[in-house]
Amino acid sequence: MITFPGTLDDVDAARAVRRAGAEAVPLWHADHDLRGVDAVVVPGGFSYGDYLRAGAIASLAPIMREVVDAAGRGLPVLGICNGFQILCEAHLLPGALVANAGLHFLCRDLVLTVENGRTAWTGDYAAGAELLVPLKSQEGRYVADAATLDELEGEGRVVFRYRDGAPNGSARDIAGITNPAGNVVGLMPHPEHATSTLTGPSDDGLGLFTSVLSATVAAAS
Amino acid sequence: MTQSQVQVDSVSHAAATPEAPQPYRELGLKDDEYARIREILGRRPTDAELAMYSVMWSEHCSYKSSKVHLSYFGETTTDEMRSVMLAGIGENAGVVSIGDDWAVTFKVESHNHPSYVEPYQGAATGVGGIVRDIMAMGARPIAVGDPLRFGPIDADDTGRVLPGIVAGVGGYGNCLGLPNVAGEVVFDPSYAGNPLVNALCVGALKTEDLHLAFASGTGNKIILFGATTGLDGIGGVSVLASETFDSESGGSGRKKLPSVQVGDPFTEKVLIECCLELFAAGLVVGIQDLGGAGLSCATSELASAGDGGMHVDLDAVPLRATGMTAAEILSSESQERMCAVVTPENVEAFLAVCRKWDVLASVIGEVTDGDRLVITSGGETVVDVPPRTVAHEGPVYRRPVARDDDRQDALNADTPDRLPRPETPSELRAEILRLAAAPNLASRSWVTEQYDRYVRGNTVAAHGADAGIVQVDEETGRGIAVATDCNARFVALDPYTGAQLALAEAYRNVATSGAVPLAVTDCLNFGSPEDPHVMWQFQQAVRGLADACAVLGTPVTGGNVSFYNQTGTTAILPTPVVGVLGVIDDVSTAVPSGFAGSDGDVVVLLGTTGAEFGGSEWAHEVHGHLGGRPPAVDLEHERRLAGLLAATAADGALTGSHDLSDGGLAQGLVEAALAGNRGARIDLAGVHDDTFVALFAESAGRVLVTVDAATADAFLARAAEAGVPAARIGETGGTRLDLGDAVGGLGLDELRAAWEATLPARFGPVAV
């Protein structure tokens, strides 16, 4: 669980990890040490104030160099919201996140469909499953050139779509994507805020965290 | 220009030039106030001293017009009420104990005028300021809320002001990572040239971590940390600066920086985490935020509340502009700054924590064994004052208080009885739909979707609910509920009763959510204190509020007074916004808002309904009418009602609930049905003989609840035992609101379309 200055949803992501039955290990942006973790979550927020461009400065932080290297070796990495922006800025995932088409910050519960149930973070879901989760972002509109979008769709690398259309104008209603190896996933909505019906709209998002736990345990045994 | 080129008006220079003219009037000081400063000091003040006194003796900082009335809150606070308070009025924010060694601090403040001049930054820095007040108590901020008031929705300027203010509240709060869980959006012509932007923050702390603002312990260091100090936010003091710089070239252009401060929420977020780490490490003796009046306020208040004197060296203050005078440094309102008192042995550890968070920190002075606040700049003493005379012993005014009988009697005599009422079923249905779509009653999603309500993962209820609910302790489920309310039309008709109705509504909203109301904060927004009628409104509202708090047993722990809210000679509606904080032992027992249970649940109306339409939303929306008397308030009933709600909520007896207020039962039913996406069949004869009264009257002390059909009789028996009138008026189910033959039915789709369309139609879609 990486904390940059300006990270906000780290406590929530840590809670989601614990609810899934795993141990949450805090990682500090200025360190080079991944502390032997089995997976990394890059949480939401406004890292470094999102000055310059959302996620741009964070993508160059010392800890992110370690994450990029480890991701290349197959370490599961999940980027949520600002974390997705950071993974795109770090070129772990293609495309970019730009200002919402409505030009307002938008906080809304909506339904995602799981398009790919085979990544490190979605193994516990059946393809086609529907998840009720919150979206809350100012720069959540996913964009990429047509060739990249075709490639993502052709290779089954679109992991989540907005079922009822993207309220932020994301290309082809894409909410989340993965790298070719399926260990790095980024998505704009917040599954960590949908891990309890008391404090979220549902507990549908817990599956991302149990999925990576299952995958890690399976790999270790 | 460099510091050395500036003529420093030192204490010795002031003593040597007693007759030098000073621009005290331009700084807002009256002749007698200036004379009093000279008397206190035994000489003329230096420029820096004059700057300090003028900002600290301003209405905003000194409460000079309101003080004599606000003391009534203290006089009416009983020992029982005081027993839950760990800190009260006069601290940065009030603190109350909520059990299990947890304490909660909360406060609401105004940022009205800056938000009219520059809506985005005005609203943003309003959030930033209240959050720092909460941090200064040693608490982690856990939630914010924003009661907002604007001119008519279709006024051109509302199209400029509202989107900017909403974006500012969201832009700052979202980036800080604080869930926005409560607030109001109200439209009324009286706010057209003077919108009200009130900001609420709630913080939580362990009781033993409480920090108060004082400087004690000779030799302890004063550390300024956070952002640098610049020329932004310098209001009246630029007058003085211009005087000083008159003969210097290049001195005037840079003075035209905006007097509205510019916020940097990222810096504040880092400052929050840095402060909490400093508190946890036990490195802080006393702490104060820098808000209005900047360093003038922080140094004089810290010194005044402590047991010694203080020395501060302005040369150690990191600046973001060159050539700033001592007066400018002392009155800059640059945001995101805090001031701490630290023991000498802890200074290095303190600075190390700041370095970890990349927070700039500088030792700017120390606590001395004298009783003077001494400030030096460029080696010269520019301030040498008794700190209490700056911070706590400012002028006190007894402004004339006079009810304008002609005006008020005419207002009260113009009752809503003359207004034509809908009679036929189709007329009644049309007015239900009209109210559902009314600017003051329509869905607030356009606003609230721009606020993050989820961050930190403890939000149990937010916008659309009767009260925002936030979990404080994950292990036990202990949490808080908070609501703010004020129907200013009621206050205009009768300030005493109107203020009590505002309290009663917020108190009831908290109880409706399943929490026990505990304490009160207020933001008293009024017109000019120089208008005796406004002062009468203020005095009556304060008395009404304090007297009601005594009956309900909920102390006012802090708040804010905002005067001069008027355009020309026309004041805003008197608007004492009341925030009530409640505690809930286990947030999982919170009652969901509306028809949230199952089909077939029994709908019960608690409270009684009378023909009360003065100041109602129906009179305002349909007829543009304001007159008559506000609804009666029965505080003993409110207390019994809250007791019943808390007891039955804790037992899980309630499947849903909703307070009735603006728009009466008609709007309450619409909101309850849309919240649960569930219709109901209602018999209005059980409410009042007159169908129109049953639907639109705004009698106070009423709540809709739903209970499982099997437990309905037991619930009604408990209500009778508690002395709360209760009527079984229908049952939930279906996709329509069926109101019987006298009215007919309305489909939820039709109601939802009307309710949701109004704000997006005016301000454009919030999303694609």
Interface residues (C-beta under 8 A of the other chain):
Chain A: P5 G6 L8 D9 V11 D12 R15 G45 F46 Y48 G49 D50 Y51 N100 A101 G102 H104 F105 L106 C107 R108 P134 K136 Q138 G165 A166 P167 N168 G169 H190 E192 H193 L198 T199 G200
Chain B: A167 G170 G171 N174 C175 L176 G177 D264 P265 F266 T267 K269 V270 E273 W357 D358 T448 E449 Q450 Y451 D452 R453 Y454 V455 R456 G457 N458 T459 V460 Q471 E474 V587 S588 P765 V766 A767 V768
